[in-house]
């Protein structure tokens, strides 16, 4: 669960950074976009593990 929280905050940071790049900076560098997308890409593998952890904690 703790790792899930860390990953979710990292994904939120990546999304926030992409919004900042698009709307505020108006400049897009390859390494910035790649870094933000890597943070966002951590979410899909996390979903099954979080479901499993929640089921173990709450017995559902």
C-alpha positions in Angstrom: 0.0 0.0 0.0 2.8 2.4 0.8 4.5 1.8 -2.5 1.1 2.4 -4.2 0.9 5.8 -2.5 4.3 6.7 -3.7 3.5 5.7 -7.2 0.2 7.5 -7.2 2.0 10.7 -6.1 4.6 10.2 -8.8 1.9 9.8 -11.4 0.2 13.0 -10.1 3.5 14.8 -10.4 4.0 13.6 -14.0 0.5 14.8 -14.9 1.1 18.1 -13.3 4.4 18.5 -15.1 2.8 17.7 -18.4 0.1 20.3 -17.8 2.8 22.8 -16.9 4.8 22.0 -20.1 1.7 22.4 -22.3 0.0 25.4 -20.8 2.6 27.5 -19.0 6.0 26.8 -20.5 4.8 26.4 -24.1 8.2 24.6 -24.8 8.5 20.9 -24.9 11.8 19.2 -24.6 12.1 15.5 -25.3 13.7 14.6 -22.0 11.1 16.5 -20.1 8.2 14.7 -21.9 9.9 11.3 -21.5 10.4 11.9 -17.8 6.8 12.9 -17.2 5.5 9.9 -19.3 7.7 7.5 -17.4 6.1 8.7 -14.2 2.6 8.3 -15.7 3.5 4.8 -17.1 4.0 3.4 -13.6 0.2 3.5 -13.0 -1.1 0.5 -15.1 1.1 -2.1 -13.5 0.1 -0.8 -10.1 -3.7 -1.2 -10.5 -3.9 -5.1 -10.1 -1.6 -5.0 -7.1 -3.6 -2.3 -5.4 -6.8 -4.2 -6.0 -5.2 -7.3 -4.4 -3.9 -5.3 -1.4 -7.3 -3.7 -0.8 -9.0 -7.1 -1.0 -6.6 -8.4 1.6 -7.0 -5.4 3.9 -10.8 -5.2 3.7 -11.7 -8.8 2.9 -13.6 -8.1 -0.3 
